[in-house]
């Protein structure tokens, strides 16, 4: 995506009343995903980032179960329309750890990156990432989520 295309991208807000809707929105976004795109998935613990990631994988046609790679930092999934590189950088101590795993090969590869807790590695992210923020609003109910894409 060029810088001009990135600037044209409008903020989209989607409301979710439960895990299934969050999953379906992830699936829908993945159907539009292109090689080399990076989706930054942020939000507090328990907001549904992994559920969104599972839907995203399903939208790419990935047949295997998807879980958060908290202790491995990255899980690679093949077998779909595009490879999915699913990062969870919550336990990263510093960005040097990302260099050790060869993040650039994933960021600039033929697949799609989905990065949970991306705000922790902000300094190494390209400018044209797609930001997905999931927020709770308990005043709207325990299962309510606001999903903001920019």
C-alpha positions, 0 to 999 in steps of 0.5 A: 500500500502506498503512503497515499492509499494509507492516507485515504484509509478511513477509520471504521468502527464496528460494534460486537455483541459477543465473541462470534461477532468479533470472530466474524469481523476478523474473518471479513477483514482477512478476505480483503488481506493482501500479501505484505500487509501488517495488521496491528491488533491492540487492546487490553487483556481479555478484549478478544484479540485472539478470537479476532485472530482466529476469525482472521485465520478462518478468513484466510482459509487456514484449516488449523486451530489458532491460539495466541503465541504468547510464549513463542512470540510467533506462530506461522500458519500455512494452507490458506490463501496467504500465509499468516504470521501471528505475533504476540509480543506481550513478553518482548523485553526489547525490540532486539528480540524481534531482530533475533527472530528475523521479524523483517522476513515476516514483515516484508514477506509474502504473507500477512502479519497479525501482531498482538500488542503491537504498541510494544514494538512501535519503533520497528513497525512500517508506517503503512500498518493497519491498526485494529483496536478492540475496546470493552465498554462495560456500560454496554454489557460484559460481551460488548466490544468496539473494534476500530480499524484505521 
